[in-house]
Amino acid sequence: MARHPKIRMSRLREIGWSIWDPISMTADGSDWRTGGFADEYDNYLLRAAGMVRNGEPFTLIVDYLIEVETGHMGLSPAPGMRSRAEAVVRAIQEDDQIWS
């Protein structure tokens, strides 16, 4: 039976909070590590990381993150939304320490 690598949540959260943070929880200078809300985006980021790991198309993963923002979070489409989602997916793809 093949062993599936486990995700390092600290790495995934670092990507999510430093690049994504769609509802700007750290805009006031709050630190996601100590603010009591570190897991706010976990479900979305875990799904996106799983999609990356499963080889889903880049644009499908980007569209998923945009749907999270506009559909699940109720945010209006905004300039930079797509480029931010693209940066998150690229960061997950390129992080060679995200999987243990």
N, CA, C and O atoms as a GROMACS GRO file, in nm:
protein
  400
    1MET      N    1   0.084  -0.117   0.000
    1MET     CA    2   0.000   0.000   0.000
    1MET      C    3   0.089   0.125   0.000
    1MET      O    4   0.179   0.138   0.083
    2ALA      N    5   0.064   0.215  -0.093
    2ALA     CA    6   0.145   0.335  -0.106
    2ALA      C    7   0.115   0.432   0.008
    2ALA      O    8   0.000   0.449   0.050
    3ARG      N    9   0.219   0.494   0.055
    3ARG     CA   10   0.205   0.595   0.160
    3ARG      C   11   0.184   0.731   0.094
    3ARG      O   12   0.263   0.773   0.010
    4HIS      N   13   0.077   0.796   0.132
    4HIS     CA   14   0.050   0.929   0.079
    4HIS      C   15   0.117   1.032   0.167
    4HIS      O   16   0.106   1.026   0.290
    5PRO      N   17   0.187   1.127   0.106
    5PRO     CA   18   0.250   1.230   0.188
    5PRO      C   19   0.146   1.315   0.260
    5PRO      O   20   0.034   1.335   0.212
    6LYS      N   21   0.185   1.363   0.375
    6LYS     CA   22   0.097   1.451   0.452
    6LYS      C   23   0.139   1.594   0.428
    6LYS      O   24   0.256   1.625   0.404
    7ILE      N   25   0.041   1.680   0.436
    7ILE     CA   26   0.069   1.822   0.413
    7ILE      C   27   0.121   1.886   0.541
    7ILE      O   28   0.076   1.854   0.651
    8ARG      N   29   0.212   1.976   0.525
    8ARG     CA   30   0.261   2.055   0.638
    8ARG      C   31   0.174   2.180   0.645
    8ARG      O   32   0.189   2.273   0.566
    9MET      N   33   0.084   2.180   0.740
    9MET     CA   34  -0.014   2.289   0.752
    9MET      C   35   0.055   2.424   0.772
    9MET      O   36   0.007   2.525   0.721
   10SER      N   37   0.164   2.426   0.843
   10SER     CA   38   0.231   2.554   0.864
   10SER      C   39   0.276   2.615   0.732
   10SER      O   40   0.267   2.736   0.713
   11ARG      N   41   0.325   2.532   0.640
   11ARG     CA   42   0.367   2.580   0.508
   11ARG      C   43   0.246   2.629   0.428
   11ARG      O   44   0.250   2.735   0.366
   12LEU      N   45   0.138   2.549   0.430
   12LEU     CA   46   0.018   2.585   0.356
   12LEU      C   47  -0.043   2.714   0.412
   12LEU      O   48  -0.087   2.801   0.336
   13ARG      N   49  -0.046   2.725   0.542
   13ARG     CA   50  -0.100   2.847   0.603
   13ARG      C   51  -0.014   2.968   0.570
   13ARG      O   52  -0.066   3.076   0.546
   14GLU      N   53   0.116   2.950   0.568
   14GLU     CA   54   0.205   3.062   0.533
   14GLU      C   55   0.172   3.113   0.393
   14GLU      O   56   0.166   3.234   0.371
   15ILE      N   57   0.149   3.022   0.300
   15ILE     CA   58   0.109   3.060   0.164
   15ILE      C   59  -0.024   3.134   0.168
   15ILE      O   60  -0.038   3.242   0.111
   16GLY      N   61  -0.122   3.073   0.234
   16GLY     CA   62  -0.256   3.132   0.239
   16GLY      C   63  -0.258   3.270   0.300
   16GLY      O   64  -0.322   3.361   0.247
   17TRP      N   65  -0.189   3.287   0.412
   17TRP     CA   66  -0.193   3.415   0.481
   17TRP      C   67  -0.104   3.520   0.416
   17TRP      O   68  -0.138   3.638   0.419
   18SER      N   69   0.008   3.480   0.358
   18SER     CA   70   0.098   3.580   0.299
   18SER      C   71   0.055   3.622   0.159
   18SER      O   72   0.085   3.733   0.116
   19ILE      N   73  -0.014   3.533   0.087
   19ILE     CA   74  -0.051   3.564  -0.052
   19ILE      C   75  -0.200   3.587  -0.068
   19ILE      O   76  -0.241   3.676  -0.143
   20TRP      N   77  -0.283   3.509   0.000
   20TRP     CA   78  -0.426   3.508  -0.030
   20TRP      C   79  -0.506   3.599   0.062
   20TRP      O   80  -0.542   3.709   0.022
   21ASP      N   81  -0.533   3.558   0.183
   21ASP     CA   82  -0.609   3.632   0.285
   21ASP      C   83  -0.723   3.716   0.225
   21ASP      O   84  -0.722   3.838   0.237
   22PRO      N   85  -0.820   3.650   0.160
   22PRO     CA   86  -0.924   3.723   0.087
   22PRO      C   87  -1.011   3.815   0.171
   22PRO      O   88  -1.062   3.914   0.118
   23ILE      N   89  -1.029   3.787   0.298
   23ILE     CA   90  -1.112   3.877   0.379
   23ILE      C   91  -1.027   3.970   0.465
   23ILE      O   92  -1.077   4.033   0.558
   24SER      N   93  -0.899   3.977   0.433
   24SER     CA   94  -0.806   4.075   0.493
   24SER      C   95  -0.804   4.071   0.646
   24SER      O   96  -0.809   4.176   0.711
   25MET      N   97  -0.797   3.952   0.701
   25MET     CA   98  -0.795   3.940   0.847
   25MET      C   99  -0.666   3.992   0.908
   25MET      O  100  -0.662   4.026   1.026
   26THR      N  101  -0.559   3.999   0.829
   26THR     CA  102  -0.432   4.048   0.882
   26THR      C  103  -0.403   4.192   0.839
   26THR      O  104  -0.294   4.243   0.862
   27ALA      N  105  -0.501   4.257   0.776
   27ALA     CA  106  -0.481   4.394   0.725
   27ALA      C  107  -0.449   4.493   0.836
   27ALA      O  108  -0.380   4.593   0.813
   28ASP      N  109  -0.499   4.467   0.956
   28ASP     CA  110  -0.474   4.559   1.068
   28ASP      C  111  -0.345   4.528   1.142
   28ASP      O  112  -0.318   4.583   1.249
   29GLY      N  113  -0.264   4.437   1.084
   29GLY     CA  114  -0.138   4.400   1.147
   29GLY      C  115  -0.147   4.278   1.236
   29GLY      O  116  -0.048   4.237   1.296
   30SER      N  117  -0.266   4.218   1.245
   30SER     CA  118  -0.282   4.097   1.325
   30SER      C  119  -0.194   3.985   1.269
   30SER      O  120  -0.176   3.974   1.148
   31ASP      N  121  -0.141   3.905   1.356
   31ASP     CA  122  -0.057   3.792   1.316
   31ASP      C  123  -0.143   3.666   1.316
   31ASP      O  124  -0.200   3.630   1.419
   32TRP      N  125  -0.152   3.601   1.202
   32TRP     CA  126  -0.236   3.482   1.192
   32TRP      C  127  -0.190   3.373   1.286
   32TRP      O  128  -0.270   3.288   1.326
   33ARG      N  129  -0.062   3.372   1.323
   33ARG     CA  130  -0.010   3.266   1.411
   33ARG      C  131  -0.059   3.281   1.554
   33ARG      O  132  -0.073   3.182   1.626
   34THR      N  133  -0.086   3.404   1.596
   34THR     CA  134  -0.125   3.428   1.735
   34THR      C  135  -0.263   3.491   1.749
   34THR      O  136  -0.308   3.514   1.861
   35GLY      N  137  -0.330   3.519   1.638
   35GLY     CA  138  -0.458   3.589   1.644
   35GLY      C  139  -0.578   3.502   1.672
   35GLY      O  140  -0.689   3.554   1.685
   36GLY      N  141  -0.560   3.371   1.682
   36GLY     CA  142  -0.672   3.282   1.711
   36GLY      C  143  -0.755   3.246   1.588
   36GLY      O  144  -0.863   3.189   1.602
   37PHE      N  145  -0.706   3.279   1.470
   37PHE     CA  146  -0.782   3.249   1.349
   37PHE      C  147  -0.695   3.179   1.244
   37PHE      O  148  -0.726   3.185   1.125
   38ALA      N  149  -0.589   3.114   1.286
   38ALA     CA  150  -0.494   3.051   1.193
   38ALA      C  151  -0.560   2.953   1.098
   38ALA      O  152  -0.516   2.936   0.984
   39ASP      N  153  -0.667   2.888   1.143
   39ASP     CA  154  -0.731   2.784   1.061
   39ASP      C  155  -0.844   2.836   0.973
   39ASP      O  156  -0.915   2.757   0.910
   40GLU      N  157  -0.863   2.966   0.967
   40GLU     CA  158  -0.976   3.026   0.895
   40GLU      C  159  -0.989   2.978   0.750
   40GLU      O  160  -1.100   2.954   0.704
   41TYR      N  161  -0.878   2.963   0.680
   41TYR     CA  162  -0.882   2.925   0.539
   41TYR      C  163  -0.841   2.780   0.513
   41TYR      O  164  -0.829   2.738   0.398
   42ASP      N  165  -0.820   2.703   0.619
   42ASP     CA  166  -0.766   2.567   0.603
   42ASP      C  167  -0.843   2.481   0.504
   42ASP      O  168  -0.783   2.421   0.415
   43ASN      N  169  -0.974   2.475   0.517
   43ASN     CA  170  -1.052   2.386   0.429
   43ASN      C  171  -1.031   2.421   0.282
   43ASN      O  172  -1.016   2.332   0.198
   44TYR      N  173  -1.032   2.549   0.251
   44TYR     CA  174  -1.016   2.592   0.113
   44TYR      C  175  -0.875   2.563   0.062
   44TYR      O  176  -0.857   2.513  -0.049
   45LEU      N  177  -0.776   2.593   0.145
   45LEU     CA  178  -0.637   2.571   0.105
   45LEU      C  179  -0.605   2.422   0.093
   45LEU      O  180  -0.532   2.380   0.004
   46LEU      N  181  -0.661   2.343   0.183
   46LEU     CA  182  -0.640   2.198   0.174
   46LEU      C  183  -0.699   2.142   0.046
   46LEU      O  184  -0.638   2.057  -0.019
   47ARG      N  185  -0.816   2.189   0.010
   47ARG     CA  186  -0.876   2.142  -0.115
   47ARG      C  187  -0.791   2.184  -0.234
   47ARG      O  188  -0.768   2.104  -0.325
   48ALA      N  189  -0.746   2.308  -0.235
   48ALA     CA  190  -0.661   2.356  -0.345
   48ALA      C  191  -0.531   2.276  -0.352
   48ALA      O  192  -0.487   2.238  -0.461
   49ALA      N  193  -0.470   2.250  -0.238
   49ALA     CA  194  -0.346   2.171  -0.236
   49ALA      C  195  -0.371   2.028  -0.285
   49ALA      O  196  -0.290   1.972  -0.358
   50GLY      N  197  -0.483   1.971  -0.245
   50GLY     CA  198  -0.519   1.837  -0.293
   50GLY      C  199  -0.539   1.835  -0.443
   50GLY      O  200  -0.500   1.740  -0.511
   51MET      N  201  -0.598   1.940  -0.496
   51MET     CA  202  -0.618   1.950  -0.640
   51MET      C  203  -0.483   1.959  -0.712
   51MET      O  204  -0.464   1.897  -0.816
   52VAL      N  205  -0.391   2.036  -0.654
   52VAL     CA  206  -0.256   2.045  -0.711
   52VAL      C  207  -0.192   1.907  -0.710
   52VAL      O  208  -0.139   1.861  -0.812
   53ARG      N  209  -0.197   1.842  -0.597
   53ARG     CA  210  -0.134   1.710  -0.582
   53ARG      C  211  -0.193   1.606  -0.677
   53ARG      O  212  -0.122   1.517  -0.724
   54ASN      N  213  -0.322   1.619  -0.705
   54ASN     CA  214  -0.389   1.524  -0.794
   54ASN      C  215  -0.373   1.561  -0.942
   54ASN      O  216  -0.428   1.493  -1.029
   55GLY      N  217  -0.299   1.668  -0.969
   55GLY     CA  218  -0.273   1.705  -1.107
   55GLY      C  219  -0.387   1.775  -1.178
   55GLY      O  220  -0.394   1.774  -1.301
   56GLU      N  221  -0.476   1.835  -1.102
   56GLU     CA  222  -0.586   1.910  -1.164
   56GLU      C  223  -0.528   2.026  -1.244
   56GLU      O  224  -0.421   2.077  -1.211
   57PRO      N  225  -0.596   2.068  -1.349
   57PRO     CA  226  -0.548   2.182  -1.429
   57PRO      C  227  -0.536   2.310  -1.346
   57PRO      O  228  -0.620   2.339  -1.260
   58PHE      N  229  -0.430   2.384  -1.372
   58PHE     CA  230  -0.400   2.509  -1.304
   58PHE      C  231  -0.522   2.601  -1.300
   58PHE      O  232  -0.559   2.652  -1.194
   59THR      N  233  -0.585   2.621  -1.416
   59THR     CA  234  -0.698   2.715  -1.423
   59THR      C  235  -0.817   2.666  -1.341
   59THR      O  236  -0.892   2.748  -1.288
   60LEU      N  237  -0.836   2.537  -1.331
   60LEU     CA  238  -0.946   2.482  -1.250
   60LEU      C  239  -0.924   2.514  -1.102
   60LEU      O  240  -1.020   2.547  -1.031
   61ILE      N  241  -0.802   2.505  -1.057
   61ILE     CA  242  -0.771   2.535  -0.916
   61ILE      C  243  -0.786   2.685  -0.889
   61ILE      O  244  -0.839   2.726  -0.786
   62VAL      N  245  -0.738   2.765  -0.983
   62VAL     CA  246  -0.753   2.910  -0.971
   62VAL      C  247  -0.902   2.945  -0.965
   62VAL      O  248  -0.944   3.024  -0.881
   63ASP      N  249  -0.979   2.888  -1.056
   63ASP     CA  250  -1.124   2.913  -1.057
   63ASP      C  251  -1.190   2.870  -0.927
   63ASP      O  252  -1.283   2.935  -0.880
   64TYR      N  253  -1.143   2.760  -0.868
   64TYR     CA  254  -1.196   2.715  -0.740
   64TYR      C  255  -1.174   2.823  -0.633
   64TYR      O  256  -1.266   2.857  -0.558
   65LEU      N  257  -1.052   2.877  -0.625
   65LEU     CA  258  -1.024   2.979  -0.524
   65LEU      C  259  -1.106   3.105  -0.547
   65LEU      O  260  -1.150   3.169  -0.452
   66ILE      N  261  -1.128   3.141  -0.672
   66ILE     CA  262  -1.212   3.257  -0.703
   66ILE      C  263  -1.357   3.229  -0.663
   66ILE      O  264  -1.425   3.317  -0.610
   67GLU      N  265  -1.403   3.107  -0.687
   67GLU     CA  266  -1.539   3.069  -0.647
   67GLU      C  267  -1.553   3.073  -0.495
   67GLU      O  268  -1.657   3.112  -0.443
   68VAL      N  269  -1.449   3.033  -0.424
   68VAL     CA  270  -1.451   3.043  -0.277
   68VAL      C  271  -1.475   3.188  -0.236
   68VAL      O  272  -1.558   3.216  -0.150
   69GLU      N  273  -1.400   3.278  -0.297
   69GLU     CA  274  -1.413   3.420  -0.261
   69GLU      C  275  -1.549   3.477  -0.297
   69GLU      O  276  -1.612   3.545  -0.216
   70THR      N  277  -1.595   3.450  -0.419
   70THR     CA  278  -1.719   3.513  -0.466
   70THR      C  279  -1.844   3.436  -0.424
   70THR      O  280  -1.946   3.497  -0.392
   71GLY      N  281  -1.836   3.305  -0.422
   71GLY     CA  282  -1.953   3.223  -0.389
   71GLY      C  283  -1.967   3.195  -0.241
   71GLY      O  284  -2.073   3.220  -0.183
   72HIS      N  285  -1.861   3.142  -0.180
   72HIS     CA  286  -1.868   3.102  -0.039
   72HIS      C  287  -1.855   3.220   0.056
   72HIS      O  288  -1.924   3.228   0.158
   73MET      N  289  -1.764   3.313   0.022
   73MET     CA  290  -1.740   3.427   0.111
   73MET      C  291  -1.824   3.548   0.075
   73MET      O  292  -1.833   3.643   0.154
   74GLY      N  293  -1.886   3.546  -0.042
   74GLY     CA  294  -1.974   3.654  -0.083
   74GLY      C  295  -1.905   3.783  -0.123
   74GLY      O  296  -1.966   3.890  -0.122
   75LEU      N  297  -1.777   3.774  -0.158
   75LEU     CA  298  -1.704   3.893  -0.200
   75LEU      C  299  -1.734   3.925  -0.345
   75LEU      O  300  -1.761   3.835  -0.425
   76SER      N  301  -1.730   4.051  -0.380
   76SER     CA  302  -1.749   4.092  -0.519
   76SER      C  303  -1.619   4.069  -0.595
   76SER      O  304  -1.510   4.084  -0.539
   77PRO      N  305  -1.630   4.033  -0.723
   77PRO     CA  306  -1.508   4.021  -0.804
   77PRO      C  307  -1.431   4.154  -0.797
   77PRO      O  308  -1.490   4.261  -0.806
   78ALA      N  309  -1.301   4.144  -0.782
   78ALA     CA  310  -1.220   4.264  -0.765
   78ALA      C  311  -1.092   4.252  -0.847
   78ALA      O  312  -1.046   4.142  -0.876
   79PRO      N  313  -1.036   4.366  -0.884
   79PRO     CA  314  -0.908   4.361  -0.955
   79PRO      C  315  -0.805   4.289  -0.869
   79PRO      O  316  -0.798   4.309  -0.748
   80GLY      N  317  -0.727   4.206  -0.932
   80GLY     CA  318  -0.623   4.134  -0.860
   80GLY      C  319  -0.667   4.000  -0.803
   80GLY      O  320  -0.583   3.922  -0.758
   81MET      N  321  -0.797   3.972  -0.804
   81MET     CA  322  -0.847   3.847  -0.747
   81MET      C  323  -0.787   3.726  -0.819
   81MET      O  324  -0.739   3.632  -0.755
   82ARG      N  325  -0.789   3.728  -0.952
   82ARG     CA  326  -0.736   3.616  -1.030
   82ARG      C  327  -0.586   3.604  -1.012
   82ARG      O  328  -0.535   3.493  -0.993
   83SER      N  329  -0.515   3.715  -1.017
   83SER     CA  330  -0.369   3.706  -1.004
   83SER      C  331  -0.328   3.657  -0.865
   83SER      O  332  -0.229   3.586  -0.850
   84ARG      N  333  -0.405   3.694  -0.763
   84ARG     CA  334  -0.377   3.646  -0.627
   84ARG      C  335  -0.401   3.496  -0.618
   84ARG      O  336  -0.321   3.424  -0.558
   85ALA      N  337  -0.511   3.448  -0.678
   85ALA     CA  338  -0.540   3.305  -0.677
   85ALA      C  339  -0.432   3.229  -0.756
   85ALA      O  340  -0.390   3.121  -0.715
   86GLU      N  341  -0.389   3.286  -0.868
   86GLU     CA  342  -0.283   3.223  -0.947
   86GLU      C  343  -0.154   3.212  -0.866
   86GLU      O  344  -0.084   3.111  -0.871
   87ALA      N  345  -0.122   3.317  -0.791
   87ALA     CA  346  -0.001   3.318  -0.709
   87ALA      C  347  -0.008   3.211  -0.600
   87ALA      O  348   0.094   3.148  -0.568
   88VAL      N  349  -0.126   3.190  -0.542
   88VAL     CA  350  -0.142   3.086  -0.440
   88VAL      C  351  -0.117   2.948  -0.501
   88VAL      O  352  -0.044   2.867  -0.445
   89VAL      N  353  -0.178   2.922  -0.616
   89VAL     CA  354  -0.161   2.791  -0.679
   89VAL      C  355  -0.015   2.770  -0.717
   89VAL      O  356   0.039   2.662  -0.695
   90ARG      N  357   0.050   2.870  -0.774
   90ARG     CA  358   0.192   2.858  -0.809
   90ARG      C  359   0.277   2.831  -0.685
   90ARG      O  360   0.368   2.748  -0.688
   91ALA      N  361   0.247   2.900  -0.577
   91ALA     CA  362   0.324   2.882  -0.453
   91ALA      C  363   0.308   2.740  -0.400
   91ALA      O  364   0.405   2.680  -0.353
   92ILE      N  365   0.188   2.686  -0.406
   92ILE     CA  366   0.165   2.548  -0.362
   92ILE      C  367   0.242   2.452  -0.453
   92ILE      O  368   0.308   2.360  -0.405
   93GLN      N  369   0.234   2.474  -0.583
   93GLN     CA  370   0.302   2.387  -0.679
   93GLN      C  371   0.454   2.390  -0.659
   93GLN      O  372   0.520   2.287  -0.672
   94GLU      N  373   0.508   2.506  -0.629
   94GLU     CA  374   0.653   2.524  -0.625
   94GLU      C  375   0.716   2.497  -0.489
   94GLU      O  376   0.838   2.489  -0.480
   95ASP      N  377   0.636   2.483  -0.385
   95ASP     CA  378   0.690   2.462  -0.250
   95ASP      C  379   0.731   2.316  -0.234
   95ASP      O  380   0.646   2.228  -0.223
   96ASP      N  381   0.862   2.291  -0.233
   96ASP     CA  382   0.910   2.153  -0.224
   96ASP      C  383   0.911   2.100  -0.081
   96ASP      O  384   0.952   1.986  -0.057
   97GLN      N  385   0.866   2.180   0.015
   97GLN     CA  386   0.861   2.135   0.154
   97GLN      C  387   0.719   2.126   0.209
   97GLN      O  388   0.700   2.106   0.329
   98ILE      N  389   0.620   2.142   0.121
   98ILE     CA  390   0.482   2.143   0.168
   98ILE      C  391   0.431   2.002   0.203
   98ILE      O  392   0.341   1.986   0.285
   99TRP      N  393   0.489   1.901   0.140
   99TRP     CA  394   0.448   1.762   0.164
   99TRP      C  395   0.556   1.689   0.242
   99TRP      O  396   0.675   1.701   0.211
  100SER      N  397   0.516   1.613   0.342
  100SER     CA  398   0.614   1.536   0.421
  100SER      C  399   0.614   1.390   0.381
  100SER      O  400   0.690   1.311   0.437
   0.00000   0.00000   0.00000
